[in-house]
Every structure is written in C-alpha cells, then in structure tokens.
Amino acid sequence: MSSTVTIELTLEQLLSAIRRLPWEQKKIIWKALNDELSHAEVHQQFNAALHTSWAAHKGISEDEVMADALQAVAEVRAARSAARNS
C-alpha cells in the first residue's frame, strides 16, 4: 500500500529548515536546484547589467571604472562579513 503526504511550508520555514542541514546536504540541494535554473536567463541579466554599466560610464576611463568596481566589491564583502559576524 502506498500513501502520499503533502506538507505546505512558507518560504521562510523552508529556508530555516535548509539552514539547519549539514553542509553536505546543502550541497546536494544546491546541485539539484542549479540544474533547474535557467543559465540563459542569468546570462541575459548579466549582459543587460553590462550594457547599463557601459552606458553609465561612457567617456570615463577603464581605470576609473575598475576602481569603482573594486570599491563596490569591497563594500559588498564588508557588508556580508558584518552580517555574518552580527
């Protein structure tokens, strides 16, 4: 005899449960989801962001743009680090 159980969770409940899983099980979930995500959509979003950046930095040297990019990356890393440590 076979039976099916259906459980409904909110997104917050699901994320909370996943956060409590061991690292190896999280990797299995990530790999399963990665196969389902549209890589074409990711590339499209990246290209759109790239073109927006080019338009925003028209007439500005590559060195200045790179300096801005490095500063933005440093700020994001600092914010993530602060969030992890709080």
N, C-alpha and C positions, 0 to 999 in steps of 0.2 A: 504494500500500500504506500502510495506516495502522497505527500502533502506539501503545500506551499505556504510559506509565511511571508507576509508583506509588512515591512516596517517603514514608517514615514518619519524622516528626520528633517529638521531645519538645516540649512546650510551651516549655521553656527554649531549645531550639535555634531554634524558630520566632521567639520574641521576640528572640533575639540577631540573627538574620538581618534582622528588621524594623528593629531599631535601627541597623543599618548602611546602610539605604536612604537615599537623598536625601529631603529634606523633601517634595518634590512627590509622590513615590511613596507616602510615608506618608499623605499627604492622600487619595490615591486609595483606599488600603486603608481608611482611616477612613470615607470616604463609603460605600464598599461595605458595610462592617460596620454602619454606622449604619442603613442601610435594613433590615437584618435584625433589629436589636434591637427588642424589644417596648417601645414607648413607654408602653403601658398599664401594663406591669409597673413601669416607672420611676415613673410617677405614683402607682401603688398603694404602692410603697415610700416615696415622699415623704410621701404622706398618712398612712401608718402612723407615720412618724417625727414628723410634725407633731402628730398626736394624742397620741403618747407625750410629746412636749415640753409640750403643753398640760397634760396630767395632772401632769407633774412640776413645773410652775411654777404650779399652781393657787394663787391667793391672793398671788402675787408680782406686783409692778407691771410694766407693759410696759417701763419704762425699765431696771429691773433685769435683765429677761430679755434686752433688747437689749444691755446692757453685757456680759453673759455671752457672748452670741453673738459680739459683736465681739472679745472676748478669745479665744474659741475659734478664730475665723477667723485672727486674728493668730498664734496658736500654730501652727496648721497651716501657714500661709505661711512662718513662720520655720523650721519643721522641713523643709519641702520645699526651701527655699533652702539650708539647711545640708546637706541630702542632695546637692543639685546641686553644691555647692562642695567636697564632700569626695571 
